[in-house]
């Protein structure tokens, strides 16, 4: 099981694209793996024959570096397809290569004098539900107990005297509760956002921005675009405005580490995109140097492929600053959680008609509330306010976006 993203510790084997006995060349796509971010293709790094599949399709919670299949050289004996035992290495010869892994997963510690093979997820589930591991029959390789084996055992009476009590009583009868297992993406989102909120000192600054000039410019630009060509969205213009503000106040385009603060020359904007059961942040790289048309085309393509789970790792890893736009939902104001290791994220709310005071007169304007969340270890409040004022000046004088 390969590590396909920096945050990946385990994955789901979604689909095999090669069968046992197939000839494999280096670079061939052999399987699809569901990671914490997307469903990605895995390529073979060696050539040979796929002699045995160790992990079947649909298995979840496979730790990184766990062998998932065995590749043998041409001429070596191919084990029976139905065999579940790993082939022994011939004496005085190199052992067959294990695809995408370097070492077998560590076996669970011995219990009651017997070695019980169990996945970390299955072990935790069994402990939480008071199920004795020696009462379960494993359906995985080498009799390994998997998540599905624990779920089957839930219906059996809990006889263990040390069964852990449930965290809290259900508010409704069991018949009215629908149990939906957390996906790999949902688990990672939960872990990373918990780490961010508990370990990163968030500081929030909000400002109201008038959008009328930007909306007028957008209407003019879209009117000049050829039919069926492209249309610029408010989000496209905000991406460019955020990028220009980061160039104007570069102290916000940073990341904090224990030893130093990293200041970035490039402005790579991560944009939050809602996907089934989670979100992902594809990146518009060098956004300050791209035209609105380039940003529009690229943002639409990235969002489309993000929802289809077809992004490459380099397309959602390594941004320097994030934006989260919920204006399309009519949200008046919200604060976003920082996407570590970045030091800042901008929450963009909905534009709405509000009364504004100009001099001694009251007028009506389209106003949006934008809230900046920053890592207070790297960005102080005054610097955050300076950056927001720069952003407001750019949005309210939007011709800087096209010149």
C-alpha positions in Angstrom: 0.0 0.0 0.0 1.7 3.2 -1.2 1.6 6.5 0.6 -0.1 8.7 -1.9 -0.4 11.9 0.1 1.5 13.3 3.1 -1.4 12.7 5.4 -2.2 9.2 4.3 -1.6 6.4 6.9 -4.1 3.9 5.5 -6.2 3.4 2.4 -8.9 1.4 0.8 -8.3 -0.9 -2.1 -11.1 0.3 -4.4 -10.5 -1.8 -7.5 -7.9 -4.1 -9.1 -7.2 -3.4 -12.8 -5.0 -6.5 -13.2 -5.9 -10.1 -12.4 -3.7 -12.9 -11.0 -1.5 -14.3 -13.7 -1.5 -11.1 -15.8 1.8 -9.9 -17.2 2.7 -6.5 -15.7 5.1 -3.9 -17.2 6.6 -1.0 -15.2 4.2 1.9 -15.4 1.1 -0.2 -15.9 -1.8 0.9 -13.8 -2.6 -2.1 -11.6 -5.2 -0.8 -9.0 -7.2 2.1 -7.8 -6.6 3.2 -4.2 -9.0 5.4 -2.2 -7.0 7.8 -0.1 -7.9 10.5 2.3 -8.2 13.0 -0.6 -9.2 11.1 -3.7 -9.4 7.8 -5.6 -6.0 7.5 -7.3 -4.3 5.0 -9.7 -1.3 3.0 -8.7 1.4 2.1 -11.2 3.6 -1.0 -11.0 7.3 -0.1 -10.4 8.6 -3.5 -11.7 7.8 -5.8 -14.5 6.8 -9.5 -14.2 3.7 -11.6 -13.5 1.1 -10.7 -10.9 1.2 -14.0 -9.1 -1.0 -13.4 -6.2 -3.4 -10.7 -4.9 -3.2 -10.5 -1.1 -5.8 -7.8 -0.5 -9.2 -8.0 -2.2 -11.2 -5.2 -3.6 -13.3 -3.2 -1.1 -11.0 -3.8 1.9 -10.6 -0.6 4.0 -8.1 0.6 6.6 -5.1 -1.0 4.9 -2.0 0.5 6.6 0.7 2.1 4.3 3.4 -0.3 3.4 1.2 -3.4 3.8 1.8 -5.8 0.9 -1.2 -5.9 -1.4 0.1 -8.3 -4.1 3.1 -10.4 -5.1 5.0 -9.9 -8.4 7.3 -12.7 -9.6 9.8 -12.8 -12.5 9.0 -14.5 -15.7 9.8 -18.1 -15.4 9.2 -18.4 -11.7 6.4 -20.7 -10.6 3.1 -18.9 -10.2 1.2 -20.0 -7.0 -2.3 -21.1 -7.1 -4.7 -18.2 -7.5 -6.8 -19.4 -4.6 -3.9 -19.6 -2.2 -3.9 -17.1 0.6 -0.4 -17.9 1.8 2.5 -15.7 0.7 5.0 -17.6 -1.5 8.2 -18.6 0.1 11.4 -17.2 -1.4 13.4 -19.9 -3.3 16.6 -20.8 -1.6 19.7 -19.0 -2.9 17.4 -16.7 -5.0 15.9 -13.3 -4.5 12.5 -13.3 -3.0 9.6 -12.1 -5.2 9.0 -8.4 -5.2 6.0 -7.2 -3.2 4.1 -4.5 -5.0 4.2 -1.0 -3.5 5.2 -2.3 0.0 8.5 -2.8 1.7 7.6 -5.0 4.6 4.6 -6.9 5.9 2.4 -5.2 8.5 3.4 -6.0 12.1 1.3 -8.8 13.5 -0.9 -8.1 16.5 0.6 -9.1 19.9 -0.1 -12.6 21.2 -3.3 -13.1 23.1 -3.9 -16.1 25.3 -0.8 -17.8 23.9 -2.0 -17.5 20.3 -0.9 -15.0 17.7 -4.0 -13.1 16.5 -3.6 -11.2 13.2 -5.9 -8.1 13.3 -5.9 -4.7 11.6 -5.6 -1.6 13.9 -9.1 -0.5 13.0 -10.6 -3.9 13.7 -8.7 -4.1 17.0 -10.0 -0.6 18.1 -13.6 -1.5 17.0 -13.5 -4.8 18.9 -12.2 -3.1 22.1 -14.9 -0.3 21.9 -17.7 -2.8 21.4 -16.5 -5.4 24.0 -15.9 -8.2 21.5 -13.2 -10.7 22.2 -10.8 -11.1 19.3 -10.4 -14.8 19.9 -14.1 -15.2 19.3 -13.8 -13.8 15.7 -12.9 -15.5 12.5 -10.7 -13.4 10.2 -11.6 -13.2 6.5 -8.4 -11.4 5.5 -5.0 -12.7 4.3 -3.5 -15.2 6.7 -6.8 -15.2 8.7 -6.3 -11.5 9.5 -9.3 -10.0 11.4 -10.7 -7.0 9.5 -13.4 -4.4 10.1 -16.1 -6.5 8.4 -15.3 -9.4 10.8 -15.9 -7.2 13.8 -19.1 -5.8 12.4 -20.4 -9.4 11.9 -19.6 -10.1 15.5 -21.6 -7.2 16.8 -24.8 -9.2 16.6 -23.4 -11.9 18.9 -24.0 -11.5 22.7 -21.3 -9.5 24.5 -20.0 -11.9 27.1 -16.7 -10.2 27.9 -16.8 -9.0 31.5 -14.5 -6.1 30.6 -16.6 -4.7 27.8 -16.2 -1.0 27.6 -19.4 1.0 28.3 -20.7 3.1 25.4 -19.6 6.8 25.5 -23.2 8.0 25.8 -26.7 6.6 25.7 -28.5 6.8 22.4 -31.1 9.6 22.2 -33.3 7.3 20.1 -34.1 3.7 19.8 -31.6 1.6 17.8 -34.3 1.1 15.1 -34.3 4.8 14.2 -30.5 5.2 13.9 -28.7 4.8 10.6 -25.1 3.8 11.0 -22.9 5.2 8.3 -19.2 4.2 8.5 -16.8 7.1 8.2 -14.9 7.2 5.0 -11.1 7.6 4.9 -11.5 11.2 3.8 -13.9 12.0 6.7 -11.5 10.4 9.3 -8.6 12.4 8.0 -10.6 15.7 7.9 -11.7 15.1 11.5 -8.1 14.4 12.6 -6.5 17.3 10.8 -9.1 19.9 11.8 -9.0 18.8 15.4 -5.2 19.2 15.3 -5.5 22.6 13.7 -8.1 23.9 16.1 -6.3 22.6 19.2 -2.7 23.2 18.2 -2.8 26.3 16.1 -3.8 29.6 17.9 -6.4 31.1 15.6 -6.9 34.8 15.4 -9.8 36.3 13.5 -10.3 39.6 11.7 -13.4 40.6 9.8 -14.1 43.5 7.4 -17.1 44.5 5.2 -16.3 45.0 1.5 -18.5 46.7 -1.0 -18.9 44.6 -4.2 -20.8 46.9 -6.6 -17.7 48.0 -8.6 -16.5 44.4 -8.8 -19.9 43.2 -10.0 -20.1 45.9 -12.6 -16.6 44.9 -13.9 -17.6 41.3 -14.0 -20.7 42.0 -16.0 -18.7 44.0 -18.6 -16.1 41.3 -18.9 -18.6 38.5 -19.3 -20.6 40.6 -21.9 -17.4 40.8 -24.1 -16.7 37.1 -23.8 -17.7 35.1 -26.9 -20.7 33.0 -26.6 -20.0 29.5 -25.0 -16.5 30.7 -24.3 -16.1 31.4 -20.6 -17.7 33.3 -17.8 -15.9 34.8 -14.9 -17.3 34.2 -11.4 -17.1 36.3 -8.3 -15.0 33.5 -6.8 -12.5 33.8 -9.7 -12.1 37.5 -9.1 -11.7 36.9 -5.3 -8.9 34.4 -6.0 -7.0 37.0 -8.0 -7.7 39.8 -5.4 -6.5 37.6 -2.6 -3.3 36.7 -4.5 -2.6 40.4 -5.2 -3.2 41.3 -1.6 -0.7 38.6 -0.6 1.9 40.2 -2.9 1.1 43.6 -1.4 1.3 42.4 2.2 3.6 39.3 1.9 3.9 38.8 5.7 0.6 36.8 5.5 1.9 34.4 2.8 3.9 32.4 5.3 4.0 29.1 7.3 5.2 28.7 10.9 7.6 26.0 12.0 9.3 25.5 15.4 12.6 26.6 14.0 11.7 29.3 11.5 8.9 31.1 9.6 8.8 30.3 5.9 8.1 33.3 3.6 6.9 32.3 0.1 7.6 34.2 -3.1 5.0 32.2 -5.1 1.3 32.8 -4.3 -0.5 29.4 -4.6 -4.2 29.7 -3.6 -5.9 26.6 -2.2 -9.7 26.8 -2.8 -12.0 24.7 -0.7 -14.2 22.5 -2.9 -17.1 20.5 -1.4 -17.0 16.8 -2.5 -19.1 13.8 -1.4 -18.5 13.2 2.3 -15.8 15.9 2.7 -13.9 18.7 1.0 -10.6 19.1 -0.9 -8.5 22.1 -1.7 -7.2 22.1 -5.3 -4.6 24.8 -5.9 -4.4 27.8 -8.4 -0.6 28.2 -8.6 1.0 31.6 -9.2 -2.5 33.1 -9.0 -1.1 36.7 -8.9 0.5 36.2 -12.3 -2.5 34.7 -14.1 -5.3 36.5 -15.9 -8.9 36.2 -14.7 -9.7 34.1 -17.7 -6.8 31.6 -16.9 -8.0 31.5 -13.3 -11.6 30.9 -14.4 -10.8 28.0 -16.7 -8.4 26.4 -14.3 -10.7 26.7 -11.3 -13.6 25.1 -13.1 -11.4 22.2 -14.3 -9.9 21.6 -10.9 -13.3 21.7 -9.1 -14.8 19.3 -11.7 -12.0 16.8 -11.3 -12.0 17.2 -7.5 -15.6 16.1 -7.3 -14.8 13.2 -9.6 -11.9 12.2 -7.4 -9.4 12.6 -10.3 -6.9 15.1 -9.0 -3.2 14.4 -9.0 -1.4 14.8 -5.6 0.5 17.9 -6.8 -2.8 19.5 -7.7 -4.0 19.6 -4.0 -0.8 19.6 -2.0 1.4 22.6 -1.2 -0.7 25.7 -1.3 0.4 28.8 0.6 -3.0 30.3 1.5 -6.6 29.1 1.4 -10.0 30.6 0.6 -13.4 29.2 1.6 -16.4 30.7 -0.2 -19.9 30.0 1.0 -21.5 33.0 -0.6 -23.6 30.9 -2.8 -25.4 29.5 0.2 -26.5 33.0 1.4 -24.2 32.9 4.5 -23.9 36.3 6.1 -20.6 35.6 8.0 -18.5 32.7 9.1 -14.9 31.9 10.3 -12.9 29.1 8.7 -10.4 26.7 10.3 -6.8 27.1 9.1 -5.6 24.4 6.7 -2.2 23.4 8.2 0.7 24.0 7.6 -0.6 27.2 6.1 -0.9 30.3 8.3 -4.1 31.8 6.9 -7.5 31.2 5.3 -10.1 33.7 4.1 -13.8 33.0 4.7 -16.0 34.7 2.0 -19.6 35.2 2.8 -22.6 36.3 0.6 -22.9 39.7 -0.9 -26.2 41.4 0.2 -27.8 44.8 0.0 -27.0 46.8 3.1 -27.3 50.4 4.2 -24.0 52.2 4.2 -23.0 55.7 5.3 -21.1 57.9 2.8 -20.3 61.2 4.4 -23.5 62.4 5.9 -25.7 60.4 3.5 -27.1 56.9 3.7 -26.9 54.8 0.6 -27.5 51.2 -0.4 -24.6 49.0 -1.5 -23.9 45.3 -2.1 -21.7 44.4 0.9 -19.8 41.2 1.7 -18.3 40.3 5.1 -14.9 38.6 4.8 -13.2 37.0 7.8 -9.5 36.2 7.9 -8.3 33.4 10.2 -4.5 33.5 10.8 -2.0 31.4 12.8 -1.1 33.9 15.6 2.3 32.3 15.9 3.2 33.7 12.5 0.8 36.6 11.8 -0.1 39.3 14.4 -3.5 41.0 14.5 -2.2 44.3 13.1 -0.7 42.5 10.1 -3.9 40.6 9.5 -5.9 43.9 9.6 -3.4 45.5 7.2 -3.8 42.6 4.7 -7.6 42.8 4.9 -7.5 46.5 4.2 -5.4 45.8 1.2 -7.8 43.2 0.0 -10.8 45.6 0.5 -9.0 48.3 -1.6 -8.4 45.9 -4.4 -12.0 44.6 -4.5 -13.5 48.0 -4.3 -11.2 49.3 -7.0 -11.3 46.1 -9.1 -9.5 47.4 -12.3 -6.3 46.4 -10.7 -7.4 42.8 -11.4 -7.2 43.3 -15.1 -4.2 45.7 -15.6 
